[in-house]
Amino acid sequence: MASISTLLLSLLLIGSMAAAAAEASGFQFEVAWRKPTGMESETYNDWAARNRFRIGDSIQFKYQNDSVLEVSPADYRRCESSNPISESDDGGTVMKFERSGLFYFISGNSDHCQWGQRLIVRVMHLSEEEIAAPAPAPATHGGMDSGEKGTPAANSTAKISVVSYLVTAFIGLFVVFYIFM
């Protein structure tokens, strides 16, 4: 009897850790970061408005011969790149959101920024997540046409829900087994 109790307690602990790990990992959005041509179907901000960003999510900017700068709201409006909060030019910049709020990104090339290569991301506060309606699955290419087609990836909420349901079902089976043994 004690070994079944120990097993049940271990499974509860493992299930809780798995659900917490799934929630903490977040979802990684991808953005094809390049100067707009004027022929795109939507702007970077149109794309961001269609998605729900949560604490723990991240954005991977994919680009060549450019840079990504996180800037203040005032610098965003002016496309000012001289005083960035952070700057990267490695071609695969990943920005992870550790807090809620607004994040402002521009191209390091002011000409590109003036053409619309800039993005505002709103990361929801935990209290907003509880009342927010489900959002459509995120686009994988930042709203900028890249020629690649495919089904969008599942968002972070869907991944967490699946893990939670599986863990709950698994634990439920052991509880039933324990009661009838």
N, C-alpha and C positions, 0 to 999 in steps of 0.2 A: 504494500500500500504506500509506503514512504517513497519507493522508487518512482511510482506513477506520479505522486505529488511533485517530486523533484523534477521529473520530466516535463510535467505541465508548467511548472514555474519557469523552467529553462526555455520552453517554447514561447511563453508569454514575453519573456525578456528578449529573445531573439526577434520575435515579431515586432515588438516595439522599436527595437534598434533598426530593423529593416525599414519600417515606415518612416522613422526619423531621418534615416540616410537618404531615402528617396525624396523627402521633402526638402532637405538641405541642399541637395545637389542642384536643383533648379533645372531650367531649360536653357539651352544655348540657341539663340537666334542668330541667323547669318544675314549679313548685309553685303551686297556687292557695292563697294564704295568707289564711285567714280564720278567724274564731272557729268552732269546731266546734259543731254543733247537737245532737249525740248521735245523729244519724241516718246518719252516714257509715259506709261499709262497712269502713273501716280508718282507723287513726290515722296521723299523719305518720310516726311511728317504725316502724309496720308497713310503710309504703311504703319508707322508707329501708332497712329490713332486706332487702327484696326486690331491691334494686339494688346494683350494684358501682360504687363511686366510686373514681376513679383520679386521680393527680396530673395536673393539666391540665384536668380536668373542672370544670364550674361548675353552679351552681343559679341559676335566675332565679325569684325570688319575685314573683308577680303579686298585687297587692292594692289596696284603696282604703281611705282613712281609717284607716290603721294604720301600723305600722312593723315593721322586722326588726332585731333586736339579736343580735349574736354575743356570747356571755357565757361566763363560767367555768363549770366543772361545778357548783360550789356555788351560783352564782347561777341556774343552770338549775333545779336541784332546788327552790329557794325561789321561783322566778319573780321574781327580784330584777332590776329594770331600772335601778337607779341608777348602776351602774358598768360599762357595756358595753365590750367590746373594740372593737366597731364598731357604728354605728347608721345606719339609713337609713330614709327615709320617702317616697321618690320614686315608689312604686307599681310599680316594675319593678326592684328590687334584684337585681344579679348578684354572686354570691360565687364567685370562682375559687379552686380548691384548689391551692396551690403546694407543699404538703407533705403527707405522710401523717399520720394521726392522727385524733383525734376533734374534731369541731366542734359547738358547742352554739348553737342559735338559739331565741329566744323572741319572742313579740309584745311590743311596747313597752307594751301595755295589759295590766296584771297580771291583770285579770278574764279576758281572752282566754287568757292563758297558763294560768291555773288550770283553764280548761275544756279544755285540751289543745292549744292552739296553740303548740306547741314541737316542736323537731326536733333529733335527734342524727344527725350524718352521720359515718360512719367511712370515711376515705379510705385505701385499701390502700397498703401499702409496695410498692415495685417487686418485692421478693423474693416477696411474697405473690401478685402477679399471675401469676408464672410457674407456680405450683402450683395456683392457684385453678381450680375447674371453671367452665365457662361459666355465666353467670347469665341468667335470662330477660330479654328486652328490657324497658327501663325504661318505667314508666307515665309519661305526659306531664302528668298533672294532680295529681301529689302525693298520690294516694290519696284526695283529697277530691272528692266527686261534684260535677261542674260541669255536668252535663247534656249534655256533648259526648261523642260516641262516635267511635271510629276505631281504626285499627291503631296499635300503639305504634311509636315510632321505633326504628331500629337503634341498638345501643349502640356506644360508641367502639371497642371491640375489633373488632367486625364491620367497621367502616369502615376501620380500619387493615389488617385482613387482606385486604380487597378490593384496596386500593391496593398492598399488598405483592405480592400474586399478579399483578396487572396489570404492575407494574414488572418483576418477575422474568421473566414471559413475554416482555415486550418486549425486555429485555436478552438473553434466551436466543435469540430470533430473530436478533439482530444477531451474536451469537457464532457461531451456525451459519452465517450468511451470510459472516462473516469467514473461517471455517475452509475453506469450499468455494470461496472466490474466489481 
